[in-house]
């Protein structure tokens, strides 16, 4: 067996060209990964596959794509629509908001039905359940029923009105939480009542 000993004066050569190539390849790999991550983030930020269809409500006056409600102090109004996921990715539907507490239509309850083409608006319908966050798979849909009551007429003049044309959905996709405005299948117009029909206004 033979042993070779390096002489003290021997140095391993520094290949600057090879190190530069290795650095460039590492930089290219880093940029590819960065571009991929940026692409996913941009896709998630811009991704909005939700739409609505099949509007239903109680007896109302309809004009084209709009329903007009006759204000009934203390009365209620329910309507429903299908929330549709037109995209391929599953969405975690966390919240749906159509009206607010200071509007002519005050939100009371939100309900859902798993049946794709459910249409009932009846209170206590066995197909309807109180809204809890749910997953809407790609290409799937869920029946949403919104229950409201008339109120706040004292905040509005007799000739004022509110028109609801869209609703806000909060949902999760690819680890991101997003807020999207979705158009209602039909607009809902509520006219503020005259003074005699609004006791709060006279107070």
Secondary structure, 3 states (H helix, E strand, C coil): CCCCCCCCCCCCCCCHHHHHHHHHHHHHHHHHHHHHHHHHHHHHHHCCCEEEEEEEECCCEEECCEEEECCCCCCEEEEEEEEEECCCCCEEEEEEECCCCCCCEEEEEEEEECCCCCCCCCCCCCCCEECCCEEECCCCEEEEEEEEEECCHHHCCCCCEEEEEEEEEEEEECCEEEEEEEEEEEEEEEECCCHHHCHHHHC
